[in-house]
Amino acid sequence: MEIKNLDFTHYLRKTLEMMDDPGLLLLSGNANESNVMTIGWGTIGIIWGKPIFCVLVRPSRYTDNFIKKYNEFTVNVPSAGMEKTVLYCGTVSGKNYNKFKKKNITLLPGKKVKCPTIKKCDIVYECRVIHKNSIVPAELMFEISPKYYPKGDYHTIYFGEILAVYKQS
């Protein structure tokens, strides 16, 4: 089946709804080594004249190592019936468990990036990191840190230029 690259806003509503519940699957790495994690925070828009998918990843997360190493990631929008996979990928570390094997996640090669995509996911965003920024604790509203960062593990925000968006199934 031919995969048609779409405008980055084509599946925006569905992507944002799925990000809220149950979450999206963020993957970074290559065909030989990669990790997947669930994300519930992110945004899509235009920055520097480019379509951008911003994802937030804590430096303590295993996936952060892959994004730093490869400067690419894919955001995979889960299809119906993947709720247990999304939950698992958000609660178990790839440092300790092979999430791909445990949840029978089949990877497909990216079209514009070397980072793989997830076969069962309906929609894929392929992104290249063009900037990253660390959360500055002193710049946050005072009520945010105690609620979301009680351990001081502040996110890195990765600005991924969206190079391709497509529906796989």
FIKOLZA-1660 file (N, C-alpha, C; in steps of 0.1 Angstrom, whole numbers, plus 5000, padded with zeros to 4 digits):
% residues 169
   i   px   py   pz ch aa at
   1 5008 4988 5000  A  M  N
   1 5000 5000 5000  A  M CA
   1 5009 5012 5000  A  M  C
   2 5006 5022 4991  A  E  N
   2 5014 5034 4991  A  E CA
   2 5010 5043 5002  A  E  C
   3 5020 5049 5008  A  I  N
   3 5017 5059 5019  A  I CA
   3 5018 5073 5014  A  I  C
   4 5007 5080 5016  A  K  N
   4 5006 5094 5011  A  K CA
   4 5010 5103 5022  A  K  C
   5 5020 5112 5020  A  N  N
   5 5024 5122 5029  A  N CA
   5 5013 5133 5029  A  N  C
   6 5009 5137 5041  A  L  N
   6 4998 5147 5043  A  L CA
   6 5003 5160 5049  A  L  C
   7 4995 5170 5048  A  D  N
   7 4997 5182 5055  A  D CA
   7 4998 5179 5070  A  D  C
   8 5007 5186 5077  A  F  N
   8 5009 5182 5091  A  F CA
   8 4996 5185 5100  A  F  C
   9 4987 5193 5095  A  T  N
   9 4975 5196 5103  A  T CA
   9 4963 5186 5100  A  T  C
  10 4965 5177 5090  A  H  N
  10 4954 5169 5086  A  H CA
  10 4948 5160 5097  A  H  C
  11 4957 5155 5106  A  Y  N
  11 4952 5146 5117  A  Y CA
  11 4954 5153 5130  A  Y  C
  12 4954 5166 5130  A  L  N
  12 4957 5174 5143  A  L CA
  12 4947 5171 5154  A  L  C
  13 4934 5172 5151  A  R  N
  13 4924 5170 5161  A  R CA
  13 4925 5156 5167  A  R  C
  14 4926 5145 5159  A  K  N
  14 4927 5132 5164  A  K CA
  14 4940 5130 5172  A  K  C
  15 4951 5135 5167  A  T  N
  15 4964 5134 5174  A  T CA
  15 4963 5140 5188  A  T  C
  16 4957 5152 5189  A  L  N
  16 4956 5159 5202  A  L CA
  16 4947 5151 5211  A  L  C
  17 4936 5146 5206  A  E  N
  17 4926 5138 5214  A  E CA
  17 4933 5126 5219  A  E  C
  18 4941 5119 5211  A  M  N
  18 4947 5107 5215  A  M CA
  18 4959 5110 5225  A  M  C
  19 4965 5121 5223  A  M  N
  19 4976 5125 5232  A  M CA
  19 4970 5126 5247  A  M  C
  20 4958 5132 5247  A  D  N
  20 4952 5133 5260  A  D CA
  20 4948 5120 5266  A  D  C
  21 4943 5111 5258  A  D  N
  21 4938 5098 5263  A  D CA
  21 4937 5088 5251  A  D  C
  22 4945 5078 5251  A  P  N
  22 4954 5072 5261  A  P CA
  22 4968 5077 5261  A  P  C
  23 4972 5085 5251  A  G  N
  23 4986 5089 5250  A  G CA
  23 4991 5085 5236  A  G  C
  24 5003 5091 5233  A  L  N
  24 5009 5088 5220  A  L CA
  24 5022 5080 5223  A  L  C
  25 5027 5073 5213  A  L  N
  25 5039 5066 5214  A  L CA
  25 5051 5073 5207  A  L  C
  26 5060 5077 5215  A  L  N
  26 5072 5084 5211  A  L CA
  26 5083 5074 5209  A  L  C
  27 5089 5074 5198  A  L  N
  27 5100 5064 5195  A  L CA
  27 5112 5071 5190  A  L  C
  28 5124 5067 5195  A  S  N
  28 5136 5072 5189  A  S CA
  28 5147 5061 5189  A  S  C
  29 5156 5063 5179  A  G  N
  29 5166 5053 5177  A  G CA
  29 5167 5050 5162  A  G  C
  30 5172 5037 5160  A  N  N
  30 5173 5033 5146  A  N CA
  30 5168 5018 5145  A  N  C
  31 5171 5012 5134  A  A  N
  31 5166 4998 5133  A  A CA
  31 5173 4988 5143  A  A  C
  32 5185 4992 5147  A  N  N
  32 5192 4983 5156  A  N CA
  32 5190 4985 5171  A  N  C
  33 5188 4998 5175  A  E  N
  33 5186 5001 5189  A  E CA
  33 5176 5013 5189  A  E  C
  34 5166 5011 5198  A  S  N
  34 5155 5022 5199  A  S CA
  34 5148 5019 5212  A  S  C
  35 5140 5029 5215  A  N  N
  35 5131 5028 5227  A  N CA
  35 5118 5035 5224  A  N  C
  36 5107 5031 5230  A  V  N
  36 5094 5037 5229  A  V CA
  36 5089 5041 5242  A  V  C
  37 5083 5052 5243  A  M  N
  37 5076 5056 5256  A  M CA
  37 5063 5063 5253  A  M  C
  38 5054 5063 5262  A  T  N
  38 5041 5070 5261  A  T CA
  38 5043 5085 5265  A  T  C
  39 5037 5094 5257  A  I  N
  39 5037 5108 5260  A  I CA
  39 5022 5113 5261  A  I  C
  40 5020 5122 5270  A  G  N
  40 5007 5128 5271  A  G CA
  40 5009 5143 5270  A  G  C
  41 5021 5148 5269  A  W  N
  41 5023 5162 5268  A  W CA
  41 5030 5165 5255  A  W  C
  42 5027 5176 5248  A  G  N
  42 5033 5180 5235  A  G CA
  42 5024 5190 5228  A  G  C
  43 5029 5195 5218  A  T  N
  43 5022 5205 5210  A  T CA
  43 5027 5205 5195  A  T  C
  44 5018 5209 5187  A  I  N
  44 5021 5210 5172  A  I CA
  44 5018 5224 5168  A  I  C
  45 5027 5229 5159  A  G  N
  45 5025 5243 5154  A  G CA
  45 5035 5247 5144  A  G  C
  46 5036 5260 5142  A  I  N
  46 5046 5265 5133  A  I CA
  46 5055 5274 5141  A  I  C
  47 5068 5270 5140  A  I  N
  47 5079 5278 5147  A  I CA
  47 5090 5279 5136  A  I  C
  48 5096 5291 5135  A  W  N
  48 5106 5294 5126  A  W CA
  48 5102 5290 5112  A  W  C
  49 5089 5292 5109  A  G  N
  49 5084 5289 5095  A  G CA
  49 5083 5275 5092  A  G  C
  50 5085 5266 5102  A  K  N
  50 5084 5251 5099  A  K CA
  50 5074 5245 5107  A  K  C
  51 5068 5234 5102  A  P  N
  51 5058 5226 5110  A  P CA
  51 5066 5219 5121  A  P  C
  52 5062 5220 5134  A  I  N
  52 5070 5215 5145  A  I CA
  52 5061 5207 5154  A  I  C
  53 5066 5195 5159  A  F  N
  53 5060 5187 5169  A  F CA
  53 5070 5189 5181  A  F  C
  54 5065 5195 5192  A  C  N
  54 5073 5196 5204  A  C CA
  54 5069 5185 5214  A  C  C
  55 5079 5178 5218  A  V  N
  55 5077 5167 5228  A  V CA
  55 5085 5170 5240  A  V  C
  56 5080 5166 5252  A  L  N
  56 5087 5168 5265  A  L CA
  56 5091 5155 5270  A  L  C
  57 5104 5154 5273  A  V  N
  57 5110 5142 5278  A  V CA
  57 5119 5145 5290  A  V  C
  58 5117 5138 5301  A  R  N
  58 5126 5140 5312  A  R CA
  58 5139 5133 5309  A  R  C
  59 5150 5140 5313  A  P  N
  59 5164 5135 5311  A  P CA
  59 5166 5121 5317  A  P  C
  60 5158 5117 5327  A  S  N
  60 5159 5104 5334  A  S CA
  60 5153 5093 5325  A  S  C
  61 5145 5096 5315  A  R  N
  61 5139 5086 5307  A  R CA
  61 5149 5080 5297  A  R  C
  62 5148 5067 5295  A  Y  N
  62 5157 5060 5286  A  Y CA
  62 5156 5066 5272  A  Y  C
  63 5144 5070 5267  A  T  N
  63 5142 5075 5254  A  T CA
  63 5150 5088 5252  A  T  C
  64 5152 5095 5262  A  D  N
  64 5160 5108 5261  A  D CA
  64 5174 5105 5255  A  D  C
  65 5180 5094 5259  A  N  N
  65 5193 5091 5254  A  N CA
  65 5193 5089 5239  A  N  C
  66 5183 5083 5234  A  F  N
  66 5181 5080 5219  A  F CA
  66 5179 5093 5212  A  F  C
  67 5171 5102 5217  A  I  N
  67 5168 5114 5210  A  I CA
  67 5181 5123 5209  A  I  C
  68 5188 5123 5220  A  K  N
  68 5201 5130 5220  A  K CA
  68 5211 5124 5210  A  K  C
  69 5211 5111 5210  A  K  N
  69 5221 5104 5201  A  K CA
  69 5218 5106 5186  A  K  C
  70 5205 5104 5183  A  Y  N
  70 5201 5103 5169  A  Y CA
  70 5194 5116 5163  A  Y  C
  71 5190 5125 5172  A  N  N
  71 5183 5137 5168  A  N CA
  71 5171 5135 5159  A  N  C
  72 5164 5124 5161  A  E  N
  72 5152 5121 5153  A  E CA
  72 5143 5114 5162  A  E  C
  73 5130 5115 5159  A  F  N
  73 5120 5107 5166  A  F CA
  73 5107 5106 5158  A  F  C
  74 5099 5096 5161  A  T  N
  74 5086 5095 5155  A  T CA
  74 5076 5095 5166  A  T  C
  75 5065 5102 5162  A  V  N
  75 5053 5102 5171  A  V CA
  75 5043 5093 5165  A  V  C
  76 5039 5083 5171  A  N  N
  76 5030 5073 5166  A  N CA
  76 5016 5074 5173  A  N  C
  77 5006 5076 5166  A  V  N
  77 4992 5077 5171  A  V CA
  77 4986 5063 5172  A  V  C
  78 4984 5058 5184  A  P  N
  78 4979 5044 5185  A  P CA
  78 4965 5042 5178  A  P  C
  79 4963 5031 5173  A  S  N
  79 4950 5027 5167  A  S CA
  79 4941 5021 5179  A  S  C
  80 4929 5019 5176  A  A  N
  80 4919 5013 5186  A  A CA
  80 4925 4999 5190  A  A  C
  81 4924 4996 5202  A  G  N
  81 4928 4983 5207  A  G CA
  81 4943 4983 5213  A  G  C
  82 4949 4995 5212  A  M  N
  82 4963 4995 5216  A  M CA
  82 4965 5001 5231  A  M  C
  83 4954 5003 5238  A  E  N
  83 4954 5009 5251  A  E CA
  83 4963 5003 5260  A  E  C
  84 4964 4989 5261  A  K  N
  84 4973 4982 5270  A  K CA
  84 4987 4984 5266  A  K  C
  85 4990 4985 5254  A  T  N
  85 5004 4988 5249  A  T CA
  85 5008 5001 5253  A  T  C
  86 4999 5011 5251  A  V  N
  86 5002 5025 5255  A  V CA
  86 5005 5026 5270  A  V  C
  87 4996 5020 5278  A  L  N
  87 4998 5020 5292  A  L CA
  87 5011 5013 5296  A  L  C
  88 5014 5002 5291  A  Y  N
  88 5027 4995 5294  A  Y CA
  88 5039 5003 5290  A  Y  C
  89 5039 5009 5279  A  C  N
  89 5050 5017 5274  A  C CA
  89 5052 5030 5283  A  C  C
  90 5042 5034 5290  A  G  N
  90 5043 5045 5299  A  G CA
  90 5046 5042 5313  A  G  C
  91 5047 5029 5316  A  T  N
  91 5049 5025 5330  A  T CA
  91 5062 5017 5332  A  T  C
  92 5068 5012 5321  A  V  N
  92 5079 5003 5322  A  V CA
  92 5091 5009 5314  A  V  C
  93 5103 5008 5320  A  S  N
  93 5114 5014 5313  A  S CA
  93 5121 5004 5303  A  S  C
  94 5124 5010 5292  A  G  N
  94 5131 5002 5282  A  G CA
  94 5145 4998 5286  A  G  C
  95 5150 5005 5296  A  K  N
  95 5163 5001 5302  A  K CA
  95 5163 4987 5308  A  K  C
  96 5151 4984 5313  A  N  N
  96 5150 4971 5320  A  N CA
  96 5142 4960 5313  A  N  C
  97 5134 4965 5303  A  Y  N
  97 5125 4955 5297  A  Y CA
  97 5125 4958 5282  A  Y  C
  98 5123 4948 5274  A  N  N
  98 5122 4949 5259  A  N CA
  98 5107 4951 5256  A  N  C
  99 5103 4963 5256  A  K  N
  99 5088 4967 5253  A  K CA
  99 5083 4961 5240  A  K  C
 100 5092 4962 5230  A  F  N
 100 5088 4957 5217  A  F CA
 100 5084 4943 5217  A  F  C
 101 5093 4935 5223  A  K  N
 101 5090 4920 5224  A  K CA
 101 5078 4917 5233  A  K  C
 102 5078 4923 5244  A  K  N
 102 5067 4920 5254  A  K CA
 102 5053 4924 5248  A  K  C
 103 5052 4934 5241  A  K  N
 103 5039 4939 5235  A  K CA
 103 5038 4936 5220  A  K  C
 104 5047 4928 5215  A  N  N
 104 5046 4924 5200  A  N CA
 104 5045 4937 5191  A  N  C
 105 5054 4946 5194  A  I  N
 105 5054 4959 5186  A  I CA
 105 5063 4956 5174  A  I  C
 106 5057 4957 5162  A  T  N
 106 5065 4956 5150  A  T CA
 106 5069 4969 5145  A  T  C
 107 5082 4971 5142  A  L  N
 107 5087 4984 5137  A  L CA
 107 5088 4983 5122  A  L  C
 108 5085 4995 5116  A  L  N
 108 5087 4997 5102  A  L CA
 108 5097 5008 5100  A  L  C
 109 5104 5008 5089  A  P  N
 109 5114 5019 5086  A  P CA
 109 5106 5032 5084  A  P  C
 110 5113 5043 5089  A  G  N
 110 5107 5056 5086  A  G CA
 110 5109 5059 5071  A  G  C
 111 5101 5069 5066  A  K  N
 111 5102 5073 5052  A  K CA
 111 5112 5084 5050  A  K  C
 112 5113 5093 5060  A  K  N
 112 5121 5105 5058  A  K CA
 112 5132 5105 5069  A  K  C
 113 5131 5097 5079  A  V  N
 113 5141 5096 5090  A  V CA
 113 5146 5082 5092  A  V  C
 114 5157 5080 5098  A  K  N
 114 5162 5066 5101  A  K CA
 114 5155 5060 5112  A  K  C
 115 5148 5068 5120  A  C  N
 115 5140 5063 5132  A  C CA
 115 5128 5054 5127  A  C  C
 116 5126 5043 5133  A  P  N
 116 5114 5035 5129  A  P CA
 116 5101 5041 5133  A  P  C
 117 5091 5034 5128  A  T  N
 117 5077 5038 5132  A  T CA
 117 5070 5025 5137  A  T  C
 118 5058 5026 5142  A  I  N
 118 5052 5014 5148  A  I CA
 118 5041 5010 5138  A  I  C
 119 5041 4998 5134  A  K  N
 119 5032 4992 5124  A  K CA
 119 5017 4994 5127  A  K  C
 120 5014 4990 5140  A  K  N
 120 5000 4990 5143  A  K CA
 120 4994 5004 5145  A  K  C
 121 5002 5015 5145  A  C  N
 121 4997 5028 5147  A  C CA
 121 4991 5034 5134  A  C  C
 122 4980 5040 5136  A  D  N
 122 4973 5046 5124  A  D CA
 122 4981 5057 5117  A  D  C
 123 4985 5067 5126  A  I  N
 123 4991 5079 5120  A  I CA
 123 5005 5081 5126  A  I  C
 124 5014 5085 5117  A  V  N
 124 5028 5087 5121  A  V CA
 124 5033 5101 5118  A  V  C
 125 5041 5107 5127  A  Y  N
 125 5048 5120 5124  A  Y CA
 125 5063 5117 5125  A  Y  C
 126 5070 5119 5115  A  E  N
 126 5084 5117 5114  A  E CA
 126 5091 5131 5116  A  E  C
 127 5100 5132 5126  A  C  N
 127 5105 5144 5130  A  C CA
 127 5121 5144 5132  A  C  C
 128 5127 5156 5128  A  R  N
 128 5141 5158 5130  A  R CA
 128 5142 5169 5140  A  R  C
 129 5151 5167 5151  A  V  N
 129 5153 5177 5161  A  V CA
 129 5160 5188 5155  A  V  C
 130 5154 5200 5157  A  I  N
 130 5161 5212 5152  A  I CA
 130 5165 5222 5164  A  I  C
 131 5159 5219 5176  A  H  N
 131 5163 5227 5188  A  H CA
 131 5158 5219 5200  A  H  C
 132 5165 5221 5211  A  K  N
 132 5160 5216 5224  A  K CA
 132 5163 5226 5234  A  K  C
 133 5155 5226 5244  A  N  N
 133 5155 5235 5255  A  N CA
 133 5152 5228 5268  A  N  C
 134 5158 5232 5279  A  S  N
 134 5155 5226 5292  A  S CA
 134 5145 5235 5299  A  S  C
 135 5136 5229 5306  A  I  N
 135 5127 5237 5314  A  I CA
 135 5135 5245 5325  A  I  C
 136 5133 5258 5326  A  V  N
 136 5140 5266 5336  A  V CA
 136 5131 5267 5348  A  V  C
 137 5134 5261 5359  A  P  N
 137 5125 5261 5371  A  P CA
 137 5122 5275 5376  A  P  C
 138 5131 5284 5376  A  A  N
 138 5128 5297 5381  A  A CA
 138 5118 5305 5372  A  A  C
 139 5116 5300 5360  A  E  N
 139 5107 5307 5351  A  E CA
 139 5093 5301 5351  A  E  C
 140 5091 5290 5358  A  L  N
 140 5077 5284 5359  A  L CA
 140 5069 5291 5369  A  L  C
 141 5056 5291 5367  A  M  N
 141 5046 5296 5377  A  M CA
 141 5048 5288 5390  A  M  C
 142 5047 5294 5401  A  F  N
 142 5051 5288 5414  A  F CA
 142 5043 5275 5416  A  F  C
 143 5031 5273 5412  A  E  N
 143 5023 5261 5415  A  E CA
 143 5027 5249 5406  A  E  C
 144 5034 5252 5395  A  I  N
 144 5037 5241 5386  A  I CA
 144 5048 5231 5392  A  I  C
 145 5059 5236 5396  A  S  N
 145 5070 5228 5401  A  S CA
 145 5065 5218 5412  A  S  C
 146 5059 5222 5423  A  P  N
 146 5055 5211 5433  A  P CA
 146 5046 5200 5427  A  P  C
 147 5037 5204 5418  A  K  N
 147 5028 5194 5413  A  K CA
 147 5034 5185 5403  A  K  C
 148 5042 5190 5393  A  Y  N
 148 5047 5182 5382  A  Y CA
 148 5062 5178 5383  A  Y  C
 149 5069 5185 5392  A  Y  N
 149 5083 5183 5394  A  Y CA
 149 5087 5182 5408  A  Y  C
 150 5080 5173 5416  A  P  N
 150 5084 5173 5430  A  P CA
 150 5098 5167 5433  A  P  C
 151 5103 5160 5423  A  K  N
 151 5117 5154 5424  A  K CA
 151 5127 5162 5417  A  K  C
 152 5123 5174 5411  A  G  N
 152 5132 5182 5403  A  G CA
 152 5136 5177 5390  A  G  C
 153 5129 5167 5385  A  D  N
 153 5133 5161 5372  A  D CA
 153 5126 5168 5360  A  D  C
 154 5131 5180 5357  A  Y  N
 154 5125 5189 5347  A  Y CA
 154 5127 5184 5333  A  Y  C
 155 5117 5185 5325  A  H  N
 155 5117 5180 5311  A  H CA
 155 5127 5188 5302  A  H  C
 156 5131 5182 5292  A  T  N
 156 5137 5188 5280  A  T CA
 156 5127 5189 5270  A  T  C
 157 5125 5200 5263  A  I  N
 157 5116 5202 5252  A  I CA
 157 5123 5200 5239  A  I  C
 158 5119 5190 5231  A  Y  N
 158 5125 5188 5218  A  Y CA
 158 5116 5194 5208  A  Y  C
 159 5122 5202 5199  A  F  N
 159 5114 5208 5188  A  F CA
 159 5118 5200 5176  A  F  C
 160 5108 5192 5171  A  G  N
 160 5110 5183 5160  A  G CA
 160 5104 5188 5147  A  G  C
 161 5112 5191 5137  A  E  N
 161 5106 5196 5125  A  E CA
 161 5099 5183 5119  A  E  C
 162 5086 5185 5116  A  I  N
 162 5078 5174 5110  A  I CA
 162 5082 5173 5095  A  I  C
 163 5088 5162 5092  A  L  N
 163 5093 5159 5078  A  L CA
 163 5082 5151 5070  A  L  C
 164 5074 5144 5077  A  A  N
 164 5064 5136 5071  A  A CA
 164 5053 5133 5081  A  A  C
 165 5041 5132 5076  A  V  N
 165 5029 5128 5083  A  V CA
 165 5021 5119 5074  A  V  C
 166 5017 5107 5079  A  Y  N
 166 5010 5098 5070  A  Y CA
 166 5002 5088 5078  A  Y  C
 167 4992 5083 5072  A  K  N
 167 4983 5072 5078  A  K CA
 167 4988 5059 5073  A  K  C
 168 4991 5049 5082  A  Q  N
 168 4997 5037 5078  A  Q CA
 168 4987 5026 5074  A  Q  C
 169 4975 5027 5080  A  S  N
 169 4965 5016 5078  A  S CA
 169 4953 5020 5070  A  S  C
% end
